Amino acid sequence: MRVPLAVVLFFLVCLGTVPAWALRCGNRLLSPGEPQAAVLSKCGTPDTTDRRVIYREQPEYDAFGFPHATVSVPVVIDVWVYNFGPQRFMQELSFEDGRLIGIQSLGYGY
């Protein structure tokens, strides 16, 4: 049985695409889970940096291992913004514990 050429081409194009949650810095690709040092070496110094604190609810356990209360735990989030110029969107990268956890497109750069 022969596979139509269109199906083969479709799969080749799909394999070559970049996931929506990834970011390209020059010819290098970033994806969630990468350490801050790797992002810094691939993309260079960010244009702006910020540090935010969010609070996450976590169960508190008693001596027998049963949850009896919920506590708010502070989590530090580092936010870096890269401005790639007026032809591309600025990108906001969020880090938790030194690992990339999110990439968000902002408006066009300047």
URFEN-V586237 format. One record per residue. N is the residue number from 1. RES is the residue in one letter. OMEGA is omega in degrees with one decimal (* if undefined). NEAR is the number of other C-alpha atoms within 8 Angstrom. D_FIRST is the distance of its C-alpha to the first C-alpha in Angstrom with 2 decimals. Layout:
BEGIN
n=N res=RES omega=OMEGA near=NEAR d_first=D_FIRST
n=N res=RES omega=OMEGA near=NEAR d_first=D_FIRST
END
This chain:
BEGIN
n=1 res=M omega=-178.6 near=2 d_first=0.00
n=2 res=R omega=178.2 near=3 d_first=3.79
n=3 res=V omega=179.5 near=6 d_first=6.63
n=4 res=P omega=-178.6 near=6 d_first=9.57
n=5 res=L omega=-179.0 near=6 d_first=12.51
n=6 res=A omega=-179.7 near=6 d_first=14.85
n=7 res=V omega=178.6 near=8 d_first=13.42
n=8 res=V omega=178.4 near=9 d_first=13.64
n=9 res=L omega=178.6 near=8 d_first=17.09
n=10 res=F omega=-179.6 near=8 d_first=18.18
n=11 res=F omega=176.5 near=8 d_first=17.77
n=12 res=L omega=177.9 near=8 d_first=19.55
n=13 res=V omega=179.6 near=8 d_first=22.33
n=14 res=C omega=179.7 near=7 d_first=22.74
n=15 res=L omega=-177.6 near=6 d_first=23.17
n=16 res=G omega=-177.8 near=6 d_first=25.82
n=17 res=T omega=178.9 near=6 d_first=27.93
n=18 res=V omega=178.0 near=5 d_first=31.23
n=19 res=P omega=-176.9 near=5 d_first=31.89
n=20 res=A omega=-178.2 near=4 d_first=34.48
n=21 res=W omega=-179.8 near=8 d_first=36.94
n=22 res=A omega=-179.9 near=11 d_first=36.99
n=23 res=L omega=178.6 near=8 d_first=39.39
n=24 res=R omega=173.8 near=8 d_first=39.21
n=25 res=C omega=-174.6 near=9 d_first=42.47
n=26 res=G omega=177.7 near=5 d_first=42.10
n=27 res=N omega=-179.9 near=5 d_first=39.04
n=28 res=R omega=-176.0 near=7 d_first=39.36
n=29 res=L omega=175.9 near=8 d_first=37.71
n=30 res=L omega=174.7 near=10 d_first=39.68
n=31 res=S omega=-178.8 near=9 d_first=38.45
n=32 res=P omega=-179.4 near=11 d_first=40.42
n=33 res=G omega=-179.2 near=7 d_first=41.85
n=34 res=E omega=177.7 near=10 d_first=42.97
n=35 res=P omega=-180.0 near=9 d_first=46.64
n=36 res=Q omega=-179.2 near=10 d_first=49.20
n=37 res=A omega=178.9 near=6 d_first=49.83
n=38 res=A omega=178.2 near=8 d_first=46.20
n=39 res=V omega=178.9 near=11 d_first=46.32
n=40 res=L omega=-179.6 near=10 d_first=49.66
n=41 res=S omega=-179.1 near=7 d_first=48.38
n=42 res=K omega=-173.6 near=8 d_first=45.27
n=43 res=C omega=-177.3 near=9 d_first=46.96
n=44 res=G omega=-177.8 near=7 d_first=50.62
n=45 res=T omega=178.7 near=5 d_first=53.59
n=46 res=P omega=179.1 near=11 d_first=53.04
n=47 res=D omega=175.9 near=8 d_first=55.20
n=48 res=T omega=175.3 near=7 d_first=56.57
n=49 res=T omega=179.5 near=9 d_first=56.60
n=50 res=D omega=177.1 near=7 d_first=57.75
n=51 res=R omega=-178.8 near=8 d_first=58.17
n=52 res=R omega=175.2 near=8 d_first=57.93
n=53 res=V omega=173.8 near=8 d_first=58.71
n=54 res=I omega=-179.4 near=8 d_first=56.91
n=55 res=Y omega=178.4 near=8 d_first=57.79
n=56 res=R omega=177.2 near=8 d_first=55.35
n=57 res=E omega=176.6 near=8 d_first=56.36
n=58 res=Q omega=179.0 near=8 d_first=55.99
n=59 res=P omega=175.0 near=9 d_first=57.31
n=60 res=E omega=-173.7 near=9 d_first=60.39
n=61 res=Y omega=175.7 near=10 d_first=60.64
n=62 res=D omega=-176.1 near=8 d_first=63.78
n=63 res=A omega=-178.6 near=5 d_first=64.85
n=64 res=F omega=178.4 near=5 d_first=62.76
n=65 res=G omega=179.1 near=6 d_first=59.49
n=66 res=F omega=178.0 near=7 d_first=59.54
n=67 res=P omega=179.9 near=9 d_first=59.17
n=68 res=H omega=179.3 near=8 d_first=62.47
n=69 res=A omega=175.1 near=7 d_first=62.38
n=70 res=T omega=178.3 near=9 d_first=60.32
n=71 res=V omega=175.9 near=8 d_first=61.26
n=72 res=S omega=-178.3 near=8 d_first=60.33
n=73 res=V omega=178.4 near=8 d_first=59.17
n=74 res=P omega=178.1 near=8 d_first=59.35
n=75 res=V omega=-179.3 near=9 d_first=56.23
n=76 res=V omega=178.4 near=10 d_first=56.60
n=77 res=I omega=173.7 near=12 d_first=53.92
n=78 res=D omega=-178.4 near=11 d_first=54.04
n=79 res=V omega=177.0 near=12 d_first=52.79
n=80 res=W omega=176.9 near=12 d_first=52.08
n=81 res=V omega=175.9 near=12 d_first=51.55
n=82 res=Y omega=177.4 near=10 d_first=50.05
n=83 res=N omega=-176.7 near=11 d_first=50.88
n=84 res=F omega=177.2 near=9 d_first=48.46
n=85 res=G omega=-173.3 near=10 d_first=50.42
n=86 res=P omega=-179.0 near=8 d_first=50.53
n=87 res=Q omega=-178.0 near=7 d_first=46.97
n=88 res=R omega=176.1 near=8 d_first=45.35
n=89 res=F omega=170.5 near=13 d_first=45.93
n=90 res=M omega=-177.7 near=14 d_first=48.21
n=91 res=Q omega=176.8 near=11 d_first=46.62
n=92 res=E omega=-179.1 near=13 d_first=48.38
n=93 res=L omega=-179.8 near=12 d_first=47.41
n=94 res=S omega=-178.9 near=12 d_first=48.73
n=95 res=F omega=173.0 near=13 d_first=49.43
n=96 res=E omega=-177.2 near=11 d_first=50.50
n=97 res=D omega=176.9 near=6 d_first=51.87
n=98 res=G omega=-179.4 near=7 d_first=50.83
n=99 res=R omega=178.7 near=11 d_first=47.12
n=100 res=L omega=-179.2 near=15 d_first=45.28
n=101 res=I omega=-178.2 near=10 d_first=44.63
n=102 res=G omega=176.0 near=10 d_first=44.07
n=103 res=I omega=-178.6 near=13 d_first=43.36
n=104 res=Q omega=176.5 near=7 d_first=44.64
n=105 res=S omega=175.8 near=8 d_first=44.68
n=106 res=L omega=178.0 near=8 d_first=48.12
n=107 res=G omega=178.5 near=6 d_first=49.33
n=108 res=Y omega=179.6 near=10 d_first=49.25
n=109 res=G omega=179.7 near=11 d_first=51.27
n=110 res=Y omega=* near=5 d_first=54.45
END
